[in-house]
Amino acid sequence: MNNTNNHDERFAKMTFTSVYPLYLAKVEKKGKTKEELHQVIEWLTGYDDESLQKHIDEKVTFEKFFKNATINPNAHLITGVICGYRVEEIANPLTQQVRYLDKLVDELAKGKTLNKILRK
């Protein structure tokens, strides 16, 4: 991925709160539930419903959101293209984590089973 500081800084400053409703709308439009979305987010970050809601209410940036997360040790198994970039080739750790989440949400919206999404 052709990383630039500007690109990475944009992700760092973007709030999770601003993107979460888009994730939810995307999966619900495809017949998936909020609970399934939360299960996917919890798998990646370790956040349960209560801590996830706290991050939403506090309008944390993606930088803080992922800094406080316990990234799943199997996150490296998330591969493929998202927004034209291979997630496994993204050099900046924060940008890669944001794209991991994007990829998981896309997989949920496309109807993949939770077992496959959660790399079981």
PyMOL commands that set and color helices and strands:
alter all, ss='L'
color gray80, all
select helices_A, chain A and resi 5-13+16-29+34-45+49-57+62-67+75-77+87-89+93-109+114-117
alter helices_A, ss='H'
color red, helices_A
select strands_A, chain A and resi 81-82+85-86
alter strands_A, ss='S'
color yellow, strands_A
deselect
rebuild
show_as cartoon
